[in-house]
Structures are given as C-alpha cells and as structure tokens.
Amino acid sequence: MRHRRIKCEARRKVCGFTLIELLVVIAVIGILASILLPVLSRAKSAAHSTACKSNLRQQSIGLRMYLEDHEQYPFWQTWTAAGRLAWDTSVLEKSGGQAGIFLCPATKKRLLWTGAFSPSYGYNLCGTAGLYDVALGLGGAIGPLPEGTTTYRPTREAEILVPSEMIAIGDYLEDQFQQGEIAFHNKYNYIADRHNGGGNVAFCDGHVEYDKQSNWMKESDAARRRWNRDNEPHPETW
C-alpha cells in the first residue's frame, strides 16, 4: 500500500506544473501573439487592398466600355426628371451590374451603395482645380449647380493626352460627404489612406496602382500632372 501511494505521489509531481512554469508558458504565448497579430493584420490589410484593386479594375473596364460607346467620359452627375444619375451608375451599366464593386472591403463603416455616388470611390472631377471648375479633370455636370457655376460638358476621350498618367477613379475618405469625387485641392476629398496608409487608383488607360496617400497628394509637379487631362501641373490652380 505504501509503495502504491509513493507511485501516485511521484506521478502527480511529474504531471503537474508549477506556478513559475505556467507564467513562463503565458509569457511565451504573449510574445508569440505580439509577433503574429501584426503579421495577421498586415495580411488582412493586403487581402482587402487586393479586393479593392479588383473593384477598381472592374470599374475601369466599365469606364473603357462607356468610352467605346460614347467617345467621352461619363458625367460626374446628371439631373433628369427621374432624379440624379451619378458617374458610377453609368460605369455600373457597363461593368456587369454588380453594385459590390463600389464598396471597398477595408472601409470601417459598412455603407451601402444607393445608386447616387459610391461610399468608397470617387471620380477625378476637377483635376488640380477648385470645386466645380472641371476644365482639367474628367468633368461633366448637367442640372442645378451652385449659384455662379455653369453646365459643363464631359471630357472627350481624345482630350486625355496621357491616359496611363491620368487619374480616373480612386479610394476616397469615409468621413467626407459622399460627393462622388476625389480631388487634389480639397483635403476632405483626398485619396484615402485606409490601405496601410495609402489608397488604390484606376487610371484612364485601365491599369490600377497603389501608393501612399502622401505620394498621391504630394505638392510636386510630378504628382499634380497625374490629376490633369493635359498632363501639366497647372501652378495657377494651386
């Protein structure tokens, strides 16, 4: 009997953990978590950015198909008797009709696309010029505009001198008033920074690029050229 009790006590000593051992295990788990969580977060961000690029690629295909049919870029917005027709509605009709392409998966607010300006993506309406001055961007607006402005025609395809260097559509900030545009001149309409400090942009030739927000909005001639249809920086608009 005594021999059996000694064996049981020995088994408990072998199988049990001391407090120090438990604390060491917890510390190791904490260290591993601190290493792995940022990696997983970056992987998730990268996946969201890839899905966002796919959205923009689909939009750029729709934009190109619209150009083939009309030889001009869509109106930023059009007011008709039936209501407002936004640029993204025109693009959607040419890109398969899946409204999900106007919703970036990285947005914190799970907003819905209502058919009047995407909650995730904006159109290069004005280039480096001021609001409603659409002489340098893709432009185009018909209907009741603010006092002092006029009705503008949209940009013809031939007016984009370097399509591979002309910004067309891009990620925009969540907290702005869904005006459907990205803009160089207005910080509330900057290209977004939700993808690891940067945003994705589709160009007029259909390709998509990622860059840091600070580079998209950099106050340099090279950055400003990419906003304007004639590929010039236009310092008079700064």
NORMO-V194784 format. One line per field, one symbol per residue. ss: DSSP state (a for helix, b for strand, c for the rest). phi: phi as a letter, one per 20 degrees, with the letter a starting at -180 (. if undefined). psi: psi as a letter, one per 20 degrees, with the letter a starting at -180 (. if undefined). A space follows every 10 residues. Layout:
BEGIN
ss->???
phi->???
psi->???
END
This chain:
BEGIN
ss->caaaaaaaaa aaaaacccaa aaaaaaaaaa aaaaaaaaaa aaaaaaaaaa aaaaaaaaaa aaaaaaaaaa cbccccbbbb ccbbbbaaaa aaccccccaa aacccccccc cccccccccc bbbbcccccc cccccccccc bbcccccccc cbcccbaaac ccaaacbbbb bbcccccccc bbccccaaac bcccbccbbb bbbccccbbb bbaaaacccc aaaaaccccc ccccaaac
phi->.fffffffff ffffeedeff ffffffffff ffffefffff ffffffffff ffffgfffff ffffffffed lbeffgbcec fepedegfff fgfdcomeff fdcffeffee edeencmffc ccdffdmeef gmeefdeemn bcpfdggndc edefefgffe fcgfcdfdcb gcffeeegem bdbeecffdf ffcfdlnbbd cedfeoeccd bfgfefdfec ffffgfedfe ldflffef
psi->ghghhhhghh ghhghrqrhg gghggggggg ggghghghgh ghggghgghg hghgghgghh ghghhgghhi krqqqgqppr hiaporhhgh hhhjkijohi ijopiiqhpm qqpiinpqih qrqngicjrr pjnjhhbhao ppaorqpirr pqqrpqgiio hnhijopgqr prqhjromik qqqhiohikq prkinljarq pprhiirpqq rqhhhhjpmq gghhhiiqhj kqhmhii.
END
